[in-house]
């Protein structure tokens, strides 16, 4: 496993992405974790890069900062569109979201 695939505490690195086709534009995710999510002018939510840039490409993912993991998971649970996906970077297995096992 590379350094990029480990968090500072030795846990698995996670990333999050949003399926805009299912996004309702409710904005709950941006309320829970504004450092990670943002509503764009089209009314849909997108993830932001660590540099705070909106990632508008379909399927674009961004790392989940460990201090924000609870807020991101709460966003997943509260999202009315069920469009937020959190997966492990190492094997891309979804651990939170509509496709989580």
N, C-alpha and C positions, 0 to 999 in steps of 0.2 A: 504494500500500500504506500502510495507516495505521501509526501508531507501535505499536499493540498487536500488529500482525502481524509485527513485527521483534524479534529478540532484541538484546541490548545490543551484540553483536559484528557485527550486520548480517545474521545468518543468519535463516532462516525460523523463526517461532514454531511450536511443536508442542504438541499436546494429547493426552491419553490418556484412554481410557474402557475399561470392562470390561463384557462381555456376561455378566451373572449367570446366564443360562440355561445357559451352558457352563462356568461356574466350578465347579471341583471342591473348592474350599475348602482346597486344599493349603497355602496361605499363603506360597509361595515369593516372590511379589511383595512381600509385606509384609516379608519378610526382606531382600530386596535393597534396597528403597526405602521404608522405613517413613514417610518424609515425604510420600509420594505415595499409598501403598496401606495399607488396614487391613481386617482381618477383623471383621465385625459379629457380633452375637449369633446371627444366622441361620446362621453358619458360612461365609458367602460373602464374597469380597473386594469392596471398593469403593474408588473414588478419593476423595481428600480435597481440599478447596479449599485455596487458599493460606493461608487463615485456620485450617487444621487441622480443618475441619468435614467430617464424613462426608457424601458426596453419594450419596443412596440412590435418586434418581429414575432410571428406566430410561434408559440412554444418556447419563447425566451425564458430562461431560468436565471435565478440569482441566488447566491449563497444565503442561508439562513444564519444570521449572527446568533451565537449561543445565548446571549442575554435577551434576545427577542423571541426565542423559541416558543415560550408560553403564549405570547401575543399572536404569533403566526398560527399556532395550533388553534387558539380560540377563534381566529379569523376563519379557519377551515371549518370549524364546528358550527359557527353562526352564519356562514355564507348561504343566503337563500338560493343562489344559483348552483350550489355544489360544484364550483368551477375551480377551486384552489387545490393544487396538488403539491404535496411535500414528499420528496424522495431522497434516498441515500445517493450521494454522488458516486460511490464506488460501484454499485451495481444497478442504479437507476430504479430500484424497487420502491414503489410508493408506500410510505408508512403512515401518512395522514392524508385524507381526502377521499373522494368517491370511489377510487379504485384501490384503496388500501386493503391489504389482505388480512 
